[in-house]
Amino acid sequence: MFEENTLALIFVSLMGLSILLYAILDGYDLGVGIMLPLDQTDNADTMIASIGPFWDANETWLVLAIGLLLIAFPAAHSYIFKELYLPTAVLLISLVLRGVAFDFRAKAAFGHKPTWNKVFKTGSLLAALSQGYMLGMYVMGFENTVAAYCFSLLSAFGVAAAYSYIGACWLIMKTEGELQIQAVAWAKKSGLICFLGIIAVSFVNPLINPGVYEKWFTWPNTLLILTLPAICFGLFIFSLIQLKQLPKVNDKGCWRPFVAAVIIFTLCFFGLAFSFFPYIVPNKLTIWETAAAPESLSFLLWGTFIVVPVIFSYTAFSYRVFWGKVRELRYY
């Protein structure tokens, strides 16, 4: 039905879309977990309630992305997870901790609730840090150097700050009163760290990858692609202006910082994708070299035609049903 190269492009696009949606959707609920206050029981309950209907479904996109990598680019899957074995193990353990803590904080004895809040917060932070570390190692081409490890640690804290930023913007949109005011303050602080992290990656990436430098600073690419960081900068300024004006009467415009954060995440993702394409392992393996047999991809494509729309439909439906300000957390 499709040529081999076309199939590789389709599957890498689907994988990229899954990663982007995971970073946005699970990013905000990881951010909420990172900021969970340990000394404010009511606010903690409200924050958990704001992500309650969505958090486990958000992780579906991570499963889909890894599944697509495994079936469509098996050689790249083997190489990447061989290099990232330990941070992947930390990520999986942290996600398990979050899942257990989410249920046990309500079902265990009341006196144990603070402990499970700590577990949920720790799991969220570890998940964000491990993902950031993995991103840093990926950008550095999995080098075993001090510079690569230092950059990966910087990336770990940068991703945690980015998740906190979008999580705070989510809380601004979903909550009211004192908690919303706190979320505005969290968004201002984490947004600044996120902005500095993006600047750091934007400078380091072209310096360590000559191919990336050539892509970004070769005419006419420069004219088009350099609009991405300019738009990101403008969105951060726009978000800061909005945050300074919140909360407003009738909660007007409470959704704007979150939308700005989503667009920032999207632009940053496209910037990274443009930088490394067609490499799926930076400077080592391309999507053409690692793609599975075209017969296999053609067969699997029919499955994606069914699975991906179902996930989209379920996700859209759940957000439609639970839209609006958060209500009291209940377990059924």
C-alpha positions in Angstrom: 0.0 0.0 0.0 2.9 2.4 0.9 6.5 2.4 0.0 9.1 1.5 2.6 10.3 5.1 3.2 6.7 6.3 3.4 5.9 3.6 6.0 8.9 4.7 8.1 7.8 8.3 8.0 4.2 7.4 9.0 5.4 5.3 12.0 8.0 7.8 13.2 5.3 10.5 12.9 2.9 8.5 15.0 5.6 7.8 17.5 6.5 11.5 17.7 2.9 12.4 18.2 2.6 9.9 21.0 5.6 11.3 22.7 4.4 14.9 22.4 1.0 14.0 23.8 2.5 12.1 26.6 4.8 15.0 27.5 1.9 17.4 27.6 -0.8 15.2 29.2 1.3 13.2 31.7 3.6 16.2 32.0 0.9 18.3 33.7 -0.2 15.5 36.1 3.5 14.8 37.0 3.8 18.5 37.6 0.8 18.5 39.9 2.4 15.6 41.8 5.7 17.4 42.1 4.0 20.4 43.7 1.8 18.4 46.0 1.9 20.2 49.4 2.6 17.9 52.3 1.2 20.3 54.9 -2.1 21.2 53.3 -4.4 18.2 53.3 -7.4 19.9 51.7 -5.3 21.5 48.9 -3.6 18.2 48.3 -6.9 16.4 47.9 -8.1 19.1 45.4 -4.9 18.8 43.4 -5.2 15.0 43.2 -8.9 15.4 42.3 -7.9 17.7 39.4 -5.9 14.9 37.7 -7.9 11.9 39.1 -10.0 11.2 35.9 -7.0 11.6 33.6 -3.7 10.6 35.0 -3.7 6.8 34.3 -5.1 7.3 30.8 -2.4 9.9 30.0 0.2 7.2 30.4 -1.4 5.3 27.5 0.6 7.6 25.1 3.9 6.5 26.7 2.9 2.8 26.2 1.9 3.5 22.6 5.2 5.4 21.8 7.4 2.6 23.2 5.2 0.0 21.4 5.6 1.8 18.1 9.4 2.1 18.7 9.6 -1.6 19.4 7.6 -2.9 16.4 8.5 -0.3 13.8 12.2 0.4 14.7 13.4 -2.6 16.6 17.1 -1.9 16.2 16.7 1.6 17.6 14.6 0.3 20.5 17.3 -2.2 21.4 20.1 0.5 21.2 18.2 3.2 23.1 17.0 1.1 26.0 20.4 -0.6 26.3 21.9 2.8 26.9 19.1 4.0 29.1 18.5 0.8 31.1 18.9 2.3 34.6 16.9 5.5 34.1 14.2 3.5 32.4 14.0 1.2 35.5 13.8 4.3 37.8 11.0 5.6 35.6 9.0 2.4 35.8 9.4 2.1 39.5 8.4 5.8 40.0 5.2 5.3 37.9 4.4 2.2 40.0 4.9 4.3 43.2 2.5 6.9 41.8 -0.2 4.4 41.0 0.0 2.6 44.4 0.1 5.9 46.3 -2.9 7.3 44.4 -5.2 4.5 45.6 -3.7 3.9 49.0 -3.8 7.5 50.1 -7.5 7.2 50.3 -8.0 3.6 51.2 -5.4 3.2 53.9 -6.0 4.4 57.5 -6.3 8.2 57.7 -3.1 8.5 59.7 -1.2 7.0 56.8 -2.4 9.5 54.3 0.6 11.9 54.7 2.9 9.0 54.0 1.2 8.1 50.7 1.2 11.8 49.8 5.0 11.8 50.2 5.2 8.6 48.1 3.1 10.2 45.3 5.2 13.3 45.4 8.4 11.3 45.3 7.2 9.1 42.5 6.2 12.1 40.4 9.6 13.9 40.9 11.6 10.7 40.1 9.5 10.1 37.0 10.2 13.7 35.8 13.9 13.6 36.6 14.4 10.2 35.0 12.7 11.4 31.8 14.8 14.6 31.7 17.9 12.6 32.2 17.0 10.3 29.4 16.3 13.3 27.1 19.7 14.8 28.0 21.5 11.5 27.2 19.6 11.3 23.9 20.6 14.8 22.9 24.2 14.1 23.8 24.2 11.0 21.6 24.6 8.6 24.7 28.2 9.7 25.2 30.0 8.3 28.3 31.6 11.6 29.2 31.5 13.9 32.2 30.0 16.7 30.0 27.2 14.3 28.8 26.3 13.3 32.4 26.4 16.9 33.6 24.1 18.0 30.7 21.8 15.1 31.4 21.5 16.1 35.0 20.8 19.7 34.0 18.1 18.4 31.5 16.6 16.3 34.4 15.9 19.3 36.5 14.8 21.3 33.4 12.2 18.7 32.5 11.0 18.6 36.1 10.6 22.4 36.1 8.8 22.2 32.7 6.4 19.7 34.1 5.9 21.8 37.2 5.2 24.8 35.0 2.5 23.1 32.9 1.1 21.4 36.0 0.8 24.8 37.8 -1.0 26.2 34.7 -3.4 23.2 34.8 -4.2 24.0 38.4 -4.8 27.6 37.6 -7.4 26.5 35.0 -9.0 23.8 37.2 -9.0 25.3 40.7 -10.2 28.4 42.5 -9.5 30.5 45.6 -6.3 30.1 47.7 -5.0 27.1 45.7 -5.3 29.0 42.4 -3.3 31.9 43.9 -0.7 29.4 45.0 -0.6 27.8 41.5 0.0 31.3 40.0 3.0 31.7 42.2 4.3 28.2 41.3 3.8 28.9 37.6 5.9 32.1 37.8 8.8 30.4 39.5 8.8 27.2 37.5 8.2 29.0 34.3 11.4 31.0 34.8 13.4 27.8 35.3 11.8 26.2 32.3 12.6 29.3 30.2 16.3 29.2 31.3 16.4 25.4 30.6 15.1 25.9 27.0 17.7 28.6 26.4 20.5 26.2 27.7 19.4 23.3 25.4 19.0 25.7 22.5 22.7 26.8 22.9 24.2 23.4 23.8 22.5 21.3 21.2 24.0 23.1 18.1 27.4 23.3 19.8 27.7 19.6 20.4 26.0 18.4 17.2 27.6 19.9 14.0 24.7 18.6 11.9 22.2 20.4 14.1 24.1 23.6 13.8 24.2 23.3 10.0 20.4 22.7 9.9 19.6 25.7 12.1 22.0 28.2 10.6 21.9 27.4 6.9 19.9 29.7 4.6 17.0 29.5 4.1 16.3 27.2 7.0 17.4 30.0 9.4 14.7 32.3 8.2 12.0 29.7 9.0 13.2 27.6 11.9 14.5 30.5 14.1 10.9 31.7 14.3 10.4 28.8 16.8 12.5 30.2 19.6 11.2 33.7 18.9 7.6 32.4 19.3 8.5 30.5 22.5 10.0 33.7 23.9 6.9 35.6 23.0 4.7 32.9 24.6 6.6 33.0 27.9 6.2 36.8 28.0 2.5 36.5 27.2 2.1 33.8 29.9 3.9 36.0 32.5 1.7 38.9 31.7 -1.4 36.7 32.1 -0.1 35.3 35.4 0.4 38.7 36.8 -3.3 39.6 36.1 -4.7 36.4 37.6 -7.1 35.7 39.2 -9.6 37.8 37.4 -13.3 38.4 38.0 -15.3 35.4 36.9 -12.0 33.5 36.4 -11.7 35.1 33.0 -8.7 33.9 31.0 -7.6 31.3 33.5 -7.0 28.9 30.6 -4.6 31.1 28.7 -1.4 30.1 30.6 -2.1 26.4 30.1 -2.7 26.9 26.4 0.5 28.9 26.1 2.4 26.1 27.9 1.0 23.5 25.5 2.1 25.5 22.5 5.6 26.0 24.1 5.9 22.2 24.6 4.8 21.6 21.0 7.3 24.1 19.5 10.2 22.7 21.6 9.3 19.2 20.5 9.2 20.2 16.8 12.6 22.0 17.3 14.2 18.8 18.6 12.5 16.7 15.9 13.8 19.0 13.2 17.3 19.0 14.7 17.7 15.2 14.6 15.6 14.1 11.6 16.1 11.6 10.0 18.2 10.2 12.9 16.3 8.2 15.4 19.5 7.7 17.4 21.4 11.0 17.1 24.4 10.7 14.6 24.2 6.9 14.7 21.0 5.4 13.3 18.4 6.8 10.9 14.8 5.8 10.6 15.5 4.2 7.2 18.3 2.0 8.7 16.2 0.8 11.6 12.7 0.4 10.1 11.2 -3.0 10.2 10.4 -5.0 7.1 7.8 -3.1 4.9 5.6 -6.2 4.9 5.4 -6.0 8.7 4.9 -2.3 8.8 2.1 -2.6 6.2 0.3 -5.2 8.4 0.8 -3.2 11.6 -0.4 0.0 10.0 -4.0 -1.5 9.9 -3.8 -1.9 13.7 -2.7 1.7 14.2 -5.7 2.8 12.1 -7.9 1.2 14.8 -5.9 1.8 18.0 -4.9 5.4 17.6 -8.4 6.8 16.8 -9.8 4.8 19.8 -7.2 6.3 22.2 -8.0 9.8 20.8 -11.7 9.3 21.1 -11.4 8.0 24.7 -9.1 10.8 25.7 -11.3 13.5 24.1 -14.4 12.0 25.7 -12.9 11.9 29.2 -11.8 15.5 29.0 -15.2 16.5 27.8 -17.0 14.7 30.6 -14.7 16.1 33.4 -14.2 19.6 32.0 -14.6 22.6 34.2 -13.5 23.3 37.8 -12.4 20.4 39.9 -14.9 18.8 42.3 -14.3 16.9 45.5 -12.2 13.8 45.1 -14.2 10.6 45.3 -13.2 6.9 45.0 -15.8 4.4 43.7 
